[in-house]
Amino acid sequence: MTPPSPRRSLAELRALTPARVGLGRTGASLTTQALLDFTLDHARARDAVHAPFEAEAIMAVLAGQGMSALVVTSQVADRADYLKRPDLGRKLSGEARELLVRLNSAACDLVIVVADGLSPAAVNAHALGLLDRLLPKLGGYDLGAVVVAEGARVALGDEIGALLKARMTIVLIGERPGLSAPQSLGAYLTFAPQPGLTDAARNCVSNIQSAGLSFEEAAAKIAWLAREGLSRGVTGVALKDESGLQLAAPLATPV
């Protein structure tokens, strides 16, 4: 008979996850410490949403690395407009659209969009570090300009990619802050970008942050999806992320 598993303490469980477990109570309410922790995490999430996007600083670093980069804006007027009108964050402003049309860029394999999204703080903190690991893994592909997009939703990359004649876009964007992850970065890959696509046409690599997916792990997944997506001509529900299989050890041959 298999002996029962040893009982684990709540302290051990809390060490494994940032989730709120075993908070305790005082009467019918949370303990004071649990309430204070919740209030602090909620404030951090709100701060991440309203953090200023350091677009110029990102542009300066990219330019210093010899990369072609430009800034575009969506149709939102300000941050309050962004939060109330998601549809406007999916469309380029008239000036931005004219800029991309005037570029008349040649067709390319990939365009990378660095967008503020719902957590500019995440992009400020992680986008450049991820690019440092990702770009070497995309060697051999024709990369178009890196576009820094303000007031952006994920789908803004579709219009950008179409105007820049990209076979695929990779949008690095701040994800909706959670109470345990206010600075989480996401990457969305879309083959044959064009306005009107839905999220079913995209692959997503999410939770890129210090307490989640590392830059190296995320870069490996994104590069695998980009390579396979360009090779097969698909992304989204038609492309399953099997990047982990190349890291799996082969099964031992039975004797």
HELIX and SHEET records of a PDB file:
HELIX    1   1 LEU A   10  LEU A   16  1                                   7    
HELIX    2   2 THR A   32  HIS A   50  1                                  19    
HELIX    3   3 ALA A   55  GLY A   64  1                                  10    
HELIX    4   4 ARG A   79  LYS A   84  1                                   6    
HELIX    5   5 LEU A   88  ARG A   90  5                                   3    
HELIX    6   6 GLY A   94  LEU A  103  1                                  10    
HELIX    7   7 PRO A  120  LEU A  134  1                                  15    
HELIX    8   8 LEU A  135  LEU A  138  5                                   4    
HELIX    9   9 LEU A  156  LEU A  163  1                                   8    
HELIX   10  10 ASP A  199  ALA A  201  5                                   3    
HELIX   11  11 PHE A  215  ARG A  232  1                                  18    
HELIX   12  12 GLY A  236  ALA A  238  5                                   3    
HELIX   13  13 SER A  243  LEU A  247  5                                   5    
SHEET    1   A 6 ALA A  69  THR A  73  0                                        
SHEET    2   A 6 LEU A 143  GLU A 150  1                                        
SHEET    3   A 6 CYS A 108  GLY A 117  1                                        
SHEET    4   A 6 ALA A 166  GLY A 174  1                                        
SHEET    5   A 6 LEU A 185  PHE A 191 -1                                        
SHEET    6   A 6 ARG A 202  ILE A 208 -1                                        
END                                                                             
